[in-house]
Amino acid sequence: MTTPRSLPFRLGMAGYTYHKFSLDETLAALERFDVHDLCVKDFHLPLTAKPEEIAAFRKKCADHGVTPYGVGPIYMQTEDEAKRAFDYAAALGVPVVVGVPWKPAADGGKGWKQRRQSPELCAKVAELCAQYDLKFAIHNHGRNPATGAPALFGAPADVWEVVKGLDRRMGLCMDVAYTFADGFDPAAEIRAYASRLFDCHFRNIADPTNGSSGTDSAEGKINYYTVVKALADIGYAGACGIELANAFPNNPEWIPASVGYFRGLMDAVARS
């Protein structure tokens, strides 16, 4: 029998999965599924939370055996919004901010499809990384105009082009589904950008060209064994957050099925 190796990364949950649920309901579900790492979204802990509210949040998480490992994604247009995000993460005591620095389109439009990535704000965020000693992971959102935001860090390469010359704490939160739907091999992208990969969001998709078409992870189009193997090979030491925002209300079983599936993949890779 092959002796399993120890994998340095953990299975976690992206908070957006539970955007329709209260914090109490979310933590109860994570405890039930034996998931212990959570990327916190501001609908569970407001960006304006006071110190006593943050302390109460941390205690409630601890009571359920859950540890916040990051915050976000947080969308930021100004330096003040970026600093608020770093203050929020520092107060919560997490090592990484998942975020998206953006600016309006040339015509001033600020709608989702009109937002553009902001290298200028990224340069300011890099200064905050140094000031706070926190990592910043930019979430890619797909290049497909029908389903993603193609000018808003569409692919991992778009993130890399902006961050490669900045503080090394500036990096990537890879949305594996968007990456795959844009025609990239996620395992190859993980290896290519290993030095700046600080977070991962996992879901499988029913439509190979639509990164938003979530499904039970065991039933989708992405070969996640190769993804988990790549993470193990590069020594990725962060969390892998399951993100299934469209599981509710019709398919809540996708969540435990995905947790079990990824645990099985991790075990298989550990024994390979």
Secondary structure, DSSP 8 states (H G I E B T S, - for coil): -------S-EEEEEGGGGTTS-HHHHHHHHHHTT--EEEE-TTTS-TT--HHHHHHHHHHHHHTT-EEEEEEEEEE-SHHHHHHHHHHHHHHT-SEEEEEEEE--TT---SGGG-EE-HHHHHHHHHHHHHHT-EEEEE---S-TTTS-TTTT-SHHHHHHHHTTS-TTEEEEEEHHHHHHTT--HHHHHHHTGGGEEEEEE-EESSTT-TT-EE-GGGSSS-HHHHHHHHHHHT--SEEEE--GGGTTT-TTHHHHHHHHHHHHHHHHHT-
